[in-house]
Amino acid sequence: MFFALTDEQQAFAETVRDFVADRFDLDAVRAVVEDPDGDGHPLTLWKGLADQGALAVLVPEEHDGLGLGLLDAQVIARELGRAVAPGPWTTSVLAAEALRLAGSPEQQAAWLPALAAGETVGTVALRGEAGSWDGRGITVDASGERLSGTASPVDYPAVAGLFVVAATDAEGAPGLYLVEAGDAAERSSTTGEGAQGLAIRDQRTYDGTARVGAVELADTPGELLTGGTLSGGRAVDALMARGAVLTAADLVGGAREALTRTIDYDRDRKQFGVPVGSFQAIKHTMADLHVGVTMAEHAVLFAAHALDTDDPGAAIAVAVAKAKAADAAWAATGAMIQFFGGIGFTWEHEAHFFYKRARRRAPLFGSADEHRERLAALTMD
């Protein structure tokens, strides 16, 4: 079967790529990386993405969105990964997707237009203290309206106005809950509590293109997402799968750009009077990396398509895509540092942007090993 992006999707990708290249190049990325005390949320990029429709890609048209699918959304994720662009695009899109899948019409009407326009930043808090990506460790009291526990890591909690939290109720059943953050200015980014018993603890990360924290909930008001097409554990699993695909797309975007930059450099760099790219060992390594990245790219495309079409094999496709993307990103970004020679190890070079982003994002929504274990369980059990 021939499978490829449509002309419209390819044009969408080019639009996002051109916009980011023009408005937020690597010099702008470096400014964010070298400002660790900043919020990592450049408004110029954010407003531009909103204007391009990138924040509204999965939001239904009746709520001011584009009404497109995950295959279209992964196009954007790939371009942002290619540009190592900072900001909470992934988390905000996932928060909107949680509302689309599990929210009631009233919940959707209250939040989706603001998320689509970029007026509200959303994030997802799915990993509890137990270390699993299903909210274990975050509990809901008997009333079903108060949440307690710690979620970590959470991307961009300090700028989020809305949290989608995975938690278990008094009977141990998982579900997705909305927690309204209130005024971000009232919340501490270190240890203090903010509105509604919500506290954010900053967690410094080696990936300067992101800002990460722990979200501590202490009898915090929360509203169960209910009334949508999915609920409970099925809603949590669906959001996890979509997070895995969008993260995998970001990873393969960064991997492809790292590989392209490495090949271009080694085509010109000379040793012993000849380009180092002509050395057989380097040519074979680059060829192997190209195959790995290409296979990962196609795996991500199919996983997104499988989720869009409710393919019975979607769970397998997601596990394959995330595992392949993580492996390819580690390999390609590591090779970038090695094959750029001495300059690749320096702070002044951009190679570490790609490498650190890949290392941090690879375990999100399940590491490669976790997805291989899931793949084994799905195919052999």
KETITOR-454309 format. One record per residue (C-alpha): residue in one letter; x negated, y negated, z negated. Coordinates in steps of 0.1 Angstrom, whole numbers, padded with zeros to 4 digits. Each point is the difference from the previous one (the first is absolute). Layout:
<sites>
(site "A", (X, Y, Z)) ...
</sites>
This chain:
<sites>
(site "M", (0000, 0000, 0000)) (site "F", (-0013, -0035, 0009)) (site "F", (0002, -0023, -0029)) (site "A", (-0010, -0037, 0000)) (site "L", (0010, -0034, -0011)) (site "T", (0025, -0018, 0022)) (site "D", (-0010, -0032, 0019)) (site "E", (0019, -0020, -0025)) (site "Q", (-0018, 0015, -0030)) (site "Q", (-0034, -0005, 0017)) (site "A", (0009, -0036, 0007)) (site "F", (0010, -0004, -0037)) (site "A", (-0034, 0014, -0010)) (site "E", (-0018, -0024, 0022)) (site "T", (0021, -0029, -0014)) (site "V", (-0010, 0009, -0036)) (site "R", (-0036, 0006, 0010)) (site "D", (-0003, -0034, 0018)) (site "F", (0016, -0018, -0028)) (site "V", (-0022, 0014, -0027)) (site "A", (-0031, -0005, 0021)) (site "D", (0009, -0036, 0007)) (site "R", (0013, -0009, -0035)) (site "F", (-0019, 0023, -0024)) (site "D", (-0033, 0012, 0012)) (site "L", (-0028, 0017, -0020)) (site "D", (-0012, -0033, -0013)) (site "A", (0034, -0006, -0015)) (site "V", (-0001, 0036, -0014)) (site "R", (-0034, -0007, -0016)) (site "A", (0014, -0031, -0017)) (site "V", (0026, 0021, -0017)) (site "V", (-0025, 0027, -0009)) (site "E", (-0024, -0025, -0015)) (site "D", (0027, -0016, -0021)) (site "P", (0008, 0028, -0025)) (site "D", (0019, -0023, -0023)) (site "G", (0025, -0009, 0028)) (site "D", (0032, 0018, 0005)) (site "G", (-0011, 0015, 0033)) (site "H", (0032, -0011, 0017)) (site "P", (-0008, -0025, 0027)) (site "L", (0032, -0019, 0008)) (site "T", (-0012, -0009, 0035)) (site "L", (-0001, 0037, 0010)) (site "W", (0032, 0008, -0019)) (site "K", (0020, -0028, 0016)) (site "G", (-0013, 0010, 0034)) (site "L", (0009, 0036, -0005)) (site "A", (0035, -0011, -0010)) (site "D", (0003, -0021, 0031)) (site "Q", (-0011, 0029, 0022)) (site "G", (0027, 0022, -0016)) (site "A", (-0025, 0023, -0016)) (site "L", (0016, -0001, -0034)) (site "A", (0035, 0006, 0014)) (site "V", (-0010, 0030, 0022)) (site "L", (0020, 0026, -0020)) (site "V", (0027, -0022, -0013)) (site "P", (0034, 0005, 0016)) (site "E", (0012, -0027, 0024)) (site "E", (0030, -0008, -0023)) (site "H", (-0025, -0011, -0026)) (site "D", (-0020, -0022, 0023)) (site "G", (-0025, 0027, 0010)) (site "L", (-0011, 0015, 0033)) (site "G", (0015, 0034, -0007)) (site "L", (-0029, 0020, 0014)) (site "G", (-0015, 0032, -0012)) (site "L", (-0031, 0013, -0017)) (site "L", (-0017, 0006, 0033)) (site "D", (0001, -0038, 0006)) (site "A", (-0010, -0007, -0036)) (site "Q", (-0031, 0022, 0002)) (site "V", (-0011, -0021, 0031)) (site "I", (-0002, -0030, -0023)) (site "A", (-0017, 0019, -0028)) (site "R", (-0027, 0012, 0025)) (site "E", (-0007, -0035, 0011)) (site "L", (-0003, -0013, -0035)) (site "G", (-0024, 0028, -0008)) (site "R", (-0020, -0007, 0031)) (site "A", (-0004, -0036, -0013)) (site "V", (-0005, 0010, -0036)) (site "A", (0026, -0026, -0007)) (site "P", (0009, -0007, -0037)) (site "G", (0035, -0005, -0013)) (site "P", (0030, 0020, -0012)) (site "W", (0015, 0009, 0034)) (site "T", (0001, 0037, -0007)) (site "T", (0015, -0003, -0035)) (site "S", (0026, -0025, 0011)) (site "V", (0011, 0020, 0030)) (site "L", (0003, 0031, -0022)) (site "A", (0021, -0019, -0026)) (site "A", (0024, -0009, 0028)) (site "E", (0000, 0035, 0013)) (site "A", (0010, 0013, -0035)) (site "L", (0029, -0024, 0000)) (site "R", (0010, 0011, 0035)) (site "L", (-0001, 0037, -0009)) (site "A", (0014, 0000, -0035)) (site "G", (0016, -0033, -0008)) (site "S", (0036, -0009, 0000)) (site "P", (0014, -0026, 0024)) (site "E", (0000, -0026, -0028)) (site "Q", (-0037, 0008, -0009)) (site "Q", (-0010, -0002, 0036)) (site "A", (0018, -0033, 0006)) (site "A", (-0016, -0015, -0031)) (site "W", (-0036, 0009, 0009)) (site "L", (-0006, 0010, 0036)) (site "P", (0004, -0034, 0017)) (site "A", (-0026, -0016, -0024)) (site "L", (-0024, 0029, 0005)) (site "A", (0004, -0002, 0038)) (site "A", (-0007, -0037, 0000)) (site "G", (-0030, 0003, -0024)) (site "E", (0017, -0022, -0026)) (site "T", (-0003, 0028, -0025)) (site "V", (-0030, 0023, -0003)) (site "G", (0008, 0036, -0008)) (site "T", (-0022, 0028, -0014)) (site "V", (0005, 0036, -0010)) (site "A", (-0011, 0016, -0033)) (site "L", (0002, 0037, 0006)) (site "R", (-0029, 0015, -0019)) (site "G", (0005, 0004, -0037)) (site "E", (-0025, 0008, -0028)) (site "A", (0003, 0037, 0007)) (site "G", (-0020, -0006, 0032)) (site "S", (0026, 0013, 0024)) (site "W", (0017, -0021, 0027)) (site "D", (0035, 0006, -0011)) (site "G", (0004, -0023, -0030)) (site "R", (-0006, 0024, -0028)) (site "G", (-0011, -0020, -0030)) (site "I", (0025, -0027, 0006)) (site "T", (0033, 0007, -0017)) (site "V", (0035, -0014, -0001)) (site "D", (0020, -0002, -0033)) (site "A", (0033, 0016, -0006)) (site "S", (0019, -0031, 0013)) (site "G", (-0018, 0005, 0034)) (site "E", (-0008, -0037, 0000)) (site "R", (-0033, -0004, -0019)) (site "L", (-0034, 0012, 0012)) (site "S", (-0032, 0007, -0020)) (site "G", (-0034, 0013, 0010)) (site "T", (-0030, -0010, 0021)) (site "A", (-0003, 0002, 0038)) (site "S", (-0035, 0000, 0014)) (site "P", (-0014, -0009, 0025)) (site "V", (0025, -0025, 0014)) (site "D", (-0010, -0022, 0030)) (site "Y", (0005, -0038, -0004)) (site "P", (0021, 0001, -0032)) (site "A", (-0010, -0036, -0009)) (site "V", (0017, -0015, 0031)) (site "A", (0030, 0024, 0002)) (site "G", (0035, -0013, -0007)) (site "L", (0016, 0035, 0002)) (site "F", (-0013, 0034, -0012)) (site "V", (0014, 0033, 0012)) (site "V", (-0009, 0024, -0028)) (site "A", (0001, 0038, 0000)) (site "A", (0012, 0012, -0034)) (site "T", (0016, 0029, -0017)) (site "D", (0033, -0003, -0019)) (site "A", (0009, 0015, -0034)) (site "E", (0006, 0034, 0017)) (site "G", (-0033, 0000, 0019)) (site "A", (0016, -0008, 0034)) (site "P", (-0021, -0023, 0022)) (site "G", (0013, -0031, 0017)) (site "L", (-0009, -0034, 0014)) (site "Y", (0007, -0031, -0021)) (site "L", (-0001, -0037, 0008)) (site "V", (-0018, -0023, -0025)) (site "E", (0002, -0037, 0006)) (site "A", (-0033, -0016, -0009)) (site "G", (0012, -0035, -0007)) (site "D", (-0023, -0030, 0005)) (site "A", (-0035, 0013, 0009)) (site "A", (-0015, -0031, -0017)) (site "E", (0015, 0012, -0033)) (site "R", (-0018, 0034, 0001)) (site "S", (-0035, 0006, -0012)) (site "S", (-0024, 0016, 0025)) (site "T", (-0020, 0014, -0029)) (site "T", (0018, 0011, -0032)) (site "G", (0029, -0023, -0008)) (site "E", (0036, 0010, 0004)) (site "G", (0022, -0018, 0024)) (site "A", (0037, -0003, 0005)) (site "Q", (0022, 0031, -0009)) (site "G", (-0028, 0019, -0018)) (site "L", (-0021, 0003, 0032)) (site "A", (-0038, -0003, -0004)) (site "I", (-0027, 0003, 0026)) (site "R", (-0035, 0011, -0007)) (site "D", (-0025, -0009, 0026)) (site "Q", (-0020, 0029, 0013)) (site "R", (-0031, -0011, 0019)) (site "T", (-0007, 0021, 0031)) (site "Y", (-0030, 0002, 0023)) (site "D", (0023, -0006, 0029)) (site "G", (0000, -0038, 0003)) (site "T", (0028, 0001, 0026)) (site "A", (0025, 0010, -0027)) (site "R", (0012, -0010, -0034)) (site "V", (0010, 0028, -0024)) (site "G", (0015, 0002, -0034)) (site "A", (0017, 0021, -0026)) (site "V", (0037, -0008, -0006)) (site "E", (0010, 0005, -0037)) (site "L", (0037, 0002, -0006)) (site "A", (0014, -0003, -0036)) (site "D", (0037, 0004, -0002)) (site "T", (0002, -0019, 0033)) (site "P", (0034, -0004, 0018)) (site "G", (0002, 0021, 0031)) (site "E", (0028, 0007, 0025)) (site "L", (0003, 0035, 0016)) (site "L", (0000, 0000, 0038)) (site "T", (0032, 0018, 0007)) (site "G", (0026, 0001, 0027)) (site "G", (-0023, 0005, 0030)) (site "T", (-0005, 0030, 0022)) (site "L", (-0026, 0015, -0024)) (site "S", (-0002, 0001, -0038)) (site "G", (-0020, 0014, -0028)) (site "G", (-0030, 0021, 0008)) (site "R", (0008, 0000, 0037)) (site "A", (-0003, -0038, 0001)) (site "V", (-0033, 0002, -0019)) (site "D", (-0013, 0027, 0025)) (site "A", (0011, -0020, 0030)) (site "L", (-0017, -0032, -0012)) (site "M", (-0032, 0020, -0008)) (site "A", (0000, 0014, 0035)) (site "R", (0004, -0034, 0016)) (site "G", (-0027, -0014, -0022)) (site "A", (-0023, 0028, 0010)) (site "V", (0006, -0007, 0038)) (site "L", (-0005, -0037, -0003)) (site "T", (-0032, 0004, -0020)) (site "A", (-0012, 0026, 0025)) (site "A", (0006, -0025, 0028)) (site "D", (-0020, -0026, -0018)) (site "L", (-0028, 0025, -0005)) (site "V", (-0001, 0010, 0037)) (site "G", (0000, -0036, 0010)) (site "G", (-0030, -0007, -0021)) (site "A", (-0017, 0032, 0011)) (site "R", (0005, -0009, 0037)) (site "E", (-0014, -0035, -0004)) (site "A", (-0029, 0012, -0021)) (site "L", (-0009, 0026, 0027)) (site "T", (0004, -0026, 0028)) (site "R", (-0023, -0025, -0017)) (site "T", (-0025, 0028, -0006)) (site "I", (-0001, 0012, 0036)) (site "D", (-0003, -0036, 0013)) (site "Y", (-0029, -0007, -0023)) (site "D", (-0019, 0032, 0007)) (site "R", (0005, -0005, 0037)) (site "D", (-0021, -0032, -0003)) (site "R", (-0023, 0007, -0029)) (site "K", (-0034, 0013, 0012)) (site "Q", (-0027, 0022, -0015)) (site "F", (-0031, 0012, 0018)) (site "G", (0012, -0022, 0029)) (site "V", (0033, 0017, 0006)) (site "P", (0035, -0004, -0014)) (site "V", (0005, 0022, -0031)) (site "G", (0033, 0010, 0014)) (site "S", (-0018, 0020, 0026)) (site "F", (-0014, 0024, -0027)) (site "Q", (0017, 0033, 0002)) (site "A", (0006, 0003, -0038)) (site "I", (0018, -0034, 0000)) (site "K", (0020, 0008, 0031)) (site "H", (0012, 0033, -0014)) (site "T", (0010, -0017, -0033)) (site "M", (0019, -0027, 0017)) (site "A", (0018, 0025, 0022)) (site "D", (0010, 0021, -0030)) (site "L", (0013, -0032, -0018)) (site "H", (0019, -0010, 0031)) (site "V", (0018, 0033, 0001)) (site "G", (0007, -0001, -0038)) (site "V", (0014, -0035, 0002)) (site "T", (0021, 0007, 0031)) (site "M", (0015, 0031, -0015)) (site "A", (0009, -0020, -0031)) (site "E", (0016, -0028, 0020)) (site "H", (0022, 0025, 0018)) (site "A", (0009, 0018, -0032)) (site "V", (0012, -0033, -0015)) (site "L", (0020, -0008, 0031)) (site "F", (0018, 0034, -0002)) (site "A", (0006, -0003, -0038)) (site "A", (0017, -0033, 0005)) (site "H", (0021, 0013, 0028)) (site "A", (0009, 0031, -0020)) (site "L", (0012, -0021, -0029)) (site "D", (0020, -0023, 0023)) (site "T", (0017, 0030, 0016)) (site "D", (0005, 0021, -0031)) (site "D", (-0021, 0027, 0015)) (site "P", (0002, 0032, -0021)) (site "G", (-0038, 0001, 0001)) (site "A", (-0005, -0036, -0013)) (site "A", (-0015, 0010, -0033)) (site "I", (-0027, 0021, 0018)) (site "A", (-0006, -0028, 0024)) (site "V", (-0005, -0026, -0028)) (site "A", (-0024, 0023, -0019)) (site "V", (-0021, 0006, 0032)) (site "A", (0000, -0037, 0009)) (site "K", (-0011, -0013, -0035)) (site "A", (-0027, 0027, -0004)) (site "K", (-0014, -0006, 0035)) (site "A", (0001, -0038, -0004)) (site "A", (-0018, 0000, -0033)) (site "D", (-0027, 0023, 0013)) (site "A", (-0005, -0020, 0032)) (site "A", (-0002, -0033, -0018)) (site "W", (-0026, 0012, -0025)) (site "A", (-0021, 0014, 0028)) (site "A", (0003, -0029, 0024)) (site "T", (-0006, -0028, -0026)) (site "G", (-0029, 0020, -0015)) (site "A", (-0016, 0004, 0034)) (site "M", (0004, -0037, 0006)) (site "I", (-0023, -0008, -0030)) (site "Q", (-0025, 0027, 0011)) (site "F", (-0002, -0008, 0037)) (site "F", (-0002, -0037, -0004)) (site "G", (-0034, 0006, -0016)) (site "G", (-0014, -0022, -0027)) (site "I", (0025, -0028, 0006)) (site "G", (0030, 0024, -0006)) (site "F", (-0009, 0002, -0037)) (site "T", (0000, -0038, -0006)) (site "W", (0027, -0021, -0016)) (site "E", (-0002, -0024, 0029)) (site "H", (0011, 0027, 0025)) (site "E", (0037, 0009, 0003)) (site "A", (-0005, 0038, -0001)) (site "H", (0007, 0001, -0037)) (site "F", (0035, -0015, 0005)) (site "F", (0010, 0030, 0021)) (site "Y", (-0017, 0025, -0022)) (site "K", (0014, -0012, -0033)) (site "R", (0035, -0004, 0014)) (site "A", (-0001, 0036, 0013)) (site "R", (-0013, 0013, -0033)) (site "R", (0027, -0017, -0020)) (site "R", (0029, 0007, 0023)) (site "A", (-0008, 0037, 0008)) (site "P", (0015, 0013, -0033)) (site "L", (0031, -0022, 0001)) (site "F", (0033, 0019, 0003)) (site "G", (-0020, 0033, -0003)) (site "S", (-0037, 0007, 0008)) (site "A", (-0011, 0022, 0028)) (site "D", (-0005, 0029, -0023)) (site "E", (0035, -0005, -0015)) (site "H", (0016, 0000, 0034)) (site "R", (-0019, 0030, 0011)) (site "E", (0013, 0018, -0030)) (site "R", (0035, -0011, 0009)) (site "L", (-0005, 0011, 0035)) (site "A", (-0011, 0035, -0012)) (site "A", (0031, 0001, -0023)) (site "L", (0023, -0010, 0028)) (site "T", (-0014, 0025, 0026)) (site "M", (-0009, 0030, -0022)) (site "D", (0023, 0000, -0030)) 
</sites>
